[in-house]
Every structure is written in C-alpha cells, then in structure tokens.
Amino acid sequence: MDENKNIDEFVKKVLSIKNEQEKTRLNYQDLSEIAQQLGLDQELLAEEVIKLQQRGDGFLSHQNYEDAIVALEQAYTLNPENIETLKMLLQAYLEAWKQDKNANYKEKAFEKAEEILEQIPDYEKSFEVISTIKKSNENKQIQTSAHKLAKQNRKVGDTIKVLWQERVYDATIIDIEGMQYK
C-alpha cells in the first residue's frame, strides 16, 4: 500500500513540476531525484511504467483510444525517455483524431510526431502523420473557402474548386438548384 501511495505522490509531484515548467519535459535524472526524495524504489517505478504501457497497448488494440492516451501519457510522464511509449502515444492520438475529428487530438498527434523526429530523425510514421495532418489542414482551408464562395453569386458556366473524396478538382457549374451547384 505504501508503494502505491509513493507512486501517486511521485506522479503528483512530477505533474506539478511539469505544469510549472510549461512545455518542458523532465528528464530521467530529474525524475530519479524526485523518486529518491520520496523514497520510491526505481525498480517499482519501472514496473509501473511497464504496466501502464501494457494497459495503453491493450486499449489501443481494442480501439479505446481515450483510455489508451490516459495510460500512455502516465507512462510517458514517468519515463519521458521511453521512445516506444511515445510511438504508442502518437498512434493513440492519431487514431483518436481519425475517429472523433477532435482538433485537440490532431494537435497532439502532430506534437508527438515532431517529438519523435527529434529523437529518431528518419521515423517514417512521423513523416506520414505530419503530412496527413498538413493535408487535412489544407483541405479544411479549401472547404472554408468553398463555403465562402458558395455564398457568392455563382452562375452556370463559372469554374470553381471542389473538394471530393479528399481531393481538390476544378469544376464548371452546369446547373444551379438553390444553393446546390451541379
């Protein structure tokens, strides 16, 4: 019981410091010092990280991305130098964004992809995620522009840009029915 209390105290202290040092990650040495101050066994801490990773991986495999994110964020907080946890976090945020279209998940996936590239400059999955997100942002801008243009008076024969199946095409208006163009 005391060990669980110590882990909880450790996590609270780490999160507190992390919140104070906005956007700054604690390194393994910082975490070791905090653990030592709290009398927390390093082996126990490592076991906790493994349990959290396994939990996160299990949730990922069952497409429960929110719970995977919670477990993996905790594991990553306890050991910010574990690249495998970071890779799983990237996957969890990416899949959560694809599922929910939540902009926060998209932003987090982008951040995790960039963070991985700082450590592994040729990690293909990071390049893929960053490219996918940038294309998504471009498509969103095109959609916004398309909605603005739709409000303008258009007539048969006008050439416009259309988004269809996530690709942009030039199109000529051949018929107008209300606010719908063919």
C-alpha positions as CSV (number, residue, x, y, z in Angstrom):
1,M,0.0,0.0,0.0
2,D,2.8,2.4,0.8
3,E,4.4,1.8,-2.5
4,N,1.2,2.8,-4.4
5,K,1.0,5.9,-2.2
6,N,4.6,6.8,-3.1
7,I,3.9,6.3,-6.8
8,D,0.8,8.5,-6.5
9,E,2.8,11.2,-4.7
10,F,5.6,10.9,-7.3
11,V,3.1,11.3,-10.2
12,K,1.5,14.3,-8.5
13,K,4.9,16.0,-7.9
14,V,6.1,15.3,-11.5
15,L,2.8,16.7,-12.9
16,S,3.0,19.7,-10.7
17,I,6.6,20.5,-11.8
18,K,5.7,19.8,-15.4
19,N,2.7,22.2,-15.2
20,E,5.0,24.9,-13.7
21,Q,7.6,24.4,-16.4
22,E,5.2,24.9,-19.3
23,K,6.1,22.7,-22.3
24,T,9.3,21.4,-20.7
25,R,9.8,17.7,-20.1
26,L,11.6,16.4,-17.1
27,N,14.5,14.2,-18.0
28,Y,15.2,10.8,-16.4
29,Q,17.7,12.3,-14.0
30,D,15.2,14.8,-12.7
31,L,12.6,12.0,-12.2
32,S,15.1,9.8,-10.4
33,E,15.9,12.6,-8.0
34,I,12.2,13.2,-7.2
35,A,11.7,9.4,-6.7
36,Q,14.7,9.3,-4.4
37,Q,13.3,12.3,-2.3
38,L,10.1,10.4,-1.9
39,G,11.8,7.1,-1.1
40,L,10.5,5.4,-4.2
41,D,12.2,2.3,-5.5
42,Q,13.4,2.7,-9.1
43,E,12.5,-0.9,-9.9
44,L,9.0,-0.3,-8.7
45,L,8.7,2.7,-10.8
46,A,10.0,0.8,-13.9
47,E,7.4,-1.9,-13.2
48,E,4.7,0.7,-13.1
49,V,5.8,2.2,-16.4
50,I,5.6,-1.3,-18.0
51,K,2.1,-1.9,-16.5
52,L,0.9,1.5,-17.9
53,Q,2.4,0.7,-21.3
54,Q,0.7,-2.7,-21.4
55,R,-2.6,-1.1,-20.4
56,G,-2.2,1.5,-23.1
57,D,-1.3,-1.1,-25.7
58,G,-4.4,-3.2,-24.7
59,F,-6.7,-0.2,-25.1
60,L,-5.1,0.7,-28.4
61,S,-5.6,-2.8,-29.7
62,H,-9.3,-2.6,-28.8
63,Q,-9.7,0.9,-30.3
64,N,-10.3,2.5,-27.0
65,Y,-8.1,5.5,-27.8
66,E,-9.1,7.8,-24.9
67,D,-8.2,5.3,-22.2
68,A,-5.0,4.4,-24.2
69,I,-4.0,8.0,-24.2
70,V,-4.5,8.3,-20.4
71,A,-2.4,5.2,-19.6
72,L,0.3,6.1,-22.1
73,E,0.6,9.7,-21.0
74,Q,1.1,8.5,-17.5
75,A,3.7,6.0,-18.6
76,Y,5.5,8.7,-20.6
77,T,5.4,11.1,-17.7
78,L,7.1,8.5,-15.5
79,N,9.7,7.8,-18.2
80,P,9.9,10.5,-20.8
81,E,12.9,8.8,-22.5
82,N,10.9,5.7,-23.5
83,I,10.5,6.1,-27.2
84,E,8.2,3.1,-27.5
85,T,5.7,4.8,-25.2
86,L,6.0,7.9,-27.4
87,K,5.3,5.9,-30.5
88,M,2.2,4.3,-29.0
89,L,1.0,7.8,-27.9
90,L,1.4,9.0,-31.4
91,Q,-0.7,6.1,-32.7
92,A,-3.4,6.7,-30.0
93,Y,-3.7,10.4,-30.7
94,L,-3.8,9.8,-34.5
95,E,-6.5,7.1,-34.3
96,A,-8.5,9.2,-31.8
97,W,-8.4,12.1,-34.2
98,K,-9.4,10.0,-37.1
99,Q,-12.3,8.6,-35.1
100,D,-13.6,11.8,-33.5
101,K,-12.1,14.6,-35.7
102,N,-11.2,16.4,-32.5
103,A,-8.8,19.2,-33.2
104,N,-7.0,18.6,-29.9
105,Y,-6.2,15.0,-30.8
106,K,-4.9,16.2,-34.2
107,E,-2.7,18.8,-32.5
108,K,-1.3,16.3,-30.0
109,A,-0.6,13.7,-32.8
110,F,1.3,16.4,-34.6
111,E,3.3,17.3,-31.5
112,K,4.1,13.7,-30.7
113,A,5.3,13.1,-34.3
114,E,7.6,16.1,-34.1
115,E,8.9,14.9,-30.7
116,I,9.7,11.5,-32.2
117,L,11.6,13.1,-35.1
118,E,13.8,15.0,-32.6
119,Q,15.0,11.6,-31.3
120,I,14.6,9.5,-34.4
121,P,15.1,11.8,-37.4
122,D,14.1,9.2,-40.0
123,Y,11.0,7.7,-38.3
124,E,8.6,7.1,-41.3
125,K,5.4,7.1,-39.2
126,S,6.1,10.6,-38.0
127,F,6.5,11.9,-41.6
128,E,3.3,10.2,-42.6
129,V,1.3,11.7,-39.7
130,I,2.7,15.2,-40.2
131,S,1.9,15.0,-43.9
132,T,-1.6,13.7,-43.3
133,I,-2.3,16.4,-40.8
134,K,-1.0,19.2,-43.0
135,K,-3.1,17.9,-45.9
136,S,-6.1,17.8,-43.6
137,N,-5.4,21.5,-42.7
138,E,-5.2,22.4,-46.3
139,N,-8.4,20.6,-47.1
140,K,-10.1,22.4,-44.2
141,Q,-8.9,25.7,-45.6
142,I,-10.3,24.8,-49.0
143,Q,-13.6,23.8,-47.5
144,T,-13.8,27.1,-45.6
145,S,-13.0,28.9,-48.8
146,A,-15.6,26.8,-50.7
147,H,-18.3,27.7,-48.2
148,K,-17.4,31.4,-48.5
149,L,-17.6,31.1,-52.3
150,A,-20.9,29.3,-52.1
151,K,-22.3,32.4,-50.5
152,Q,-21.2,34.5,-53.5
153,N,-23.5,34.7,-56.5
154,R,-22.4,32.0,-59.0
155,K,-23.8,31.3,-62.4
156,V,-23.9,28.5,-64.9
157,G,-20.5,28.3,-66.7
158,D,-18.4,29.6,-63.7
159,T,-15.3,27.5,-62.9
160,I,-14.8,26.7,-59.2
161,K,-12.7,24.4,-57.0
162,V,-14.5,21.5,-55.4
163,L,-13.4,19.0,-52.7
164,W,-14.4,15.4,-53.5
165,Q,-13.1,12.4,-51.6
166,E,-10.3,14.5,-50.0
167,R,-9.0,15.7,-53.4
168,V,-9.5,19.2,-55.0
169,Y,-10.7,19.5,-58.5
170,D,-11.6,22.2,-60.9
171,A,-15.3,22.1,-61.9
172,T,-17.6,24.0,-64.1
173,I,-21.1,24.8,-62.9
174,I,-23.7,23.3,-65.3
175,D,-26.8,23.8,-63.2
176,I,-27.9,25.6,-60.1
177,E,-30.7,24.4,-57.7
178,G,-31.0,26.8,-54.7
179,M,-27.6,26.7,-53.0
180,Q,-26.5,23.5,-54.7
181,Y,-24.4,23.5,-57.8
182,K,-24.0,20.7,-60.4
